[in-house]
Amino acid sequence: MDLSKKELGVVLTPPTTADYIVSKLGNITSNQSILDPCVGPGVFVKSLLKAGVKKSQIFCHDVNPEYKDNIEGLGVSFKVIDNLLSFNSECYNEYNFIVGNPPYLNKASSYVRKNKAKLKQIYGKINAHETYSMFIVNSIWRLKEGGKLGFITSDSFLTLSTHSKLRNFILENCIINEILLAPINLFDKQNVSTYPLIIFLTKCSKEKNEQIRNNNIMNIIPRIKSEDEYWKPPVITKIKQKRYKLLPFNIFFVDAEDQIVDLFENAPKLELFIKGYIGMHTHNNKKFIAAIEDTELGDIFRKKHNDKKESEIFKIITKLELEIGRWKPYLKRGGGDQYYRPIMEALDWGQDSISVYDIPKSVPFGEEGIVISGVSSRLAARYMPEGCYWDSNKAMGFIIVDPSISIEYFLGLLNSSLYNYLSKGIINNTNSIQLTGIHSLPFIKPDKRTHDKICLLVKNVIENKKEDLSYDYTMEQKSIDNIIFELYSKSFNLSQKLKTQLDSNYAIYK
């Protein structure tokens, strides 16, 4: 693939995958039109022709003129056109079918940066970020009522909160016929690392059809291992489409049990009991942040001091300097450490420095609470002592709202396998954890016996980790996981199958 194709986000669809997508479109009559909005070398065109579709029915667009001779050589219509930028009022309701593999370009790409203003003007209300998500919106607009779409894309739009408006747009305008998680290695030969998804939609956009959309039964197919499984997948889950409106941010879940959806729908939200806050900006961490002596970071900085070029950049302060108030404890690191981690960084609290900082006034810095890593493969919550400030990037500070529930209980709850699953398996399966996602987690208030058992276990973990950071708290964590699962099972009848899944995939001792 040459540089220009990389810049355009071109990834070629394997022929078997294209054949499957075409096969799922259903009966295509001779008077119906089909568009491939990003045709590339014509993989889908060849599948359509092989399926018996007439050449005169097939229309192809692509921004790259290099494909013109090849596509017209197949006997079908081809236009050199940027489907995203060329959209206007005349483009609505044009086609009966749309198929393709839209390019994946994010906001850092040269194409999106160059055309940012125009793209925002067209797709801004739907908050579409990547080009593939814009193609989904664009194609739904171009479909006739009752028309069908079959796309292979990244699966990232299923759960990320940044795509919540896109998901809502789909729910308000389409019947979701099928979502299939394609093989992870589908594009390995092209050195493309992504989690691909195939989605089939039928446009059903009129308000009077809301009941039809809500009561539609979707086919949801968890990740298959190979293209051979397209036609006979090991598992097909049938889900009523209105269930996709019940989770936070209209998450398009794949394998959530009904009880978990009920839990999100009916339980109070966590933000009623514990409130999180985005932190502050120093605008120059290297200048204003120092490592504290006798910590892991202090040792790293000490080694860097051996290099005279680095000695002015990597500051180290004593614990006494921290105690007298010239510096403030600062939390800015992500990672998977749970329950306790010594504070390693300090924030310059001189008047000249403070005047540079962007410190949100509504944030209760300095209060005792919990810090949650903003970047971690699992939900990781730690004790936050009084006096701390935190960064706006990799750490989020949480303060207890309900004084009847202790910090220790929330630490046990948030670090449990159930909450790791709710946050990382349901709400956001990336390494990023967002404040709104934490707030939207369901919460069941514990009885005193359950509360006190969790607190004792967590206190024991923290005390031991203060003595030895490598302390193995597996036994305490198993007990915490079991107690939390039992509490939530009493109200929502969580299955033993889910417990096995939590132990296998979301526990620290898996």
Summary of the structure (lengths in Angstrom):
residues: 510
radius of gyration: 26.4
end to end distance: 40.7
largest distance: 82.5
contacts: 1625
relative contact order: 0.08
helix: 41%
strand: 20%
